[in-house]
Amino acid sequence: MEPIGLPGVFRHGRDLFTENAEPGRRVYGEDLRKEGGREFRRWDPFRSKLAAYLLKASDARPWNAPSRVLYLGGAHGTTVSHLSDALPDAEIYVVEKSPISFAPLLGLARRRRNLFPLLADAQLPERYQADVGSADLLYQDIAQRSQASIFAENAEALLAPGGRGLLMLKVRSVTQSQPANRVLSEAKATLQRRHLSVQRSVDLGPFSREHWALELTA
């Protein structure tokens, strides 16, 4: 198991891993691997767009040592669980709108001291701004038409100066008719108008078709 230079993330062969914060327990049926008295969870890039991004952009370093993370669109907690492994000292605030998805996310948070789930709508950051405060890292993976605007609004309200962001852009949630490259260009333009600098954009195929990862700084 070799560190990749990104805190908390390891590689073995072609696969990424994080050290399991709950040895012996799986979150979504992932493979477990023991090495040197430690247990690691395989990070499935077909289930996590963040894992896909880190595999596609092998030199990406989207975080260093954030003390507070805001995660928009936690769903059932697949990617959240790996961030919890990788950043044990960070406070990770996870916004999820669906009560159905929120239930397993809440169960995960009850076992992991660094997760703080919030049943809320990411389009209304003022509803949870007082709970979260200022975040060093903003991550978004939601299926909304106005994904770039939602990210920008949350960044303006909650991302610390010099903070970093990752937006997982779901092209077909924005439109069914426009080409993917046009959707990507319009999203970049929206973010740049809101004073966010797009450092890179990466096509997440073949792991997630018509999805792009955008790495940003405030």
Secondary structure, DSSP 8 states (H G I E B T S, - for coil): -EE-SSTT-EEETTEEEEE-SSTT--SSS--EEEETTEEEEEE-TTT-HHHHHHHHSTT----SS-SEEEEE--TTSHHHHHHHHH-TTSEEEEEE--HHHHHHHHHHHHH-TTEEEEE--TT-GGGTHHHH--EEEEEE----TTHHHHHHHHHHHHEEEEEEEEEEEEHHHH-SSS-HHHHHHHHHHHHHHTT-EEEEEEE-TTTSTTEEEEEEE-
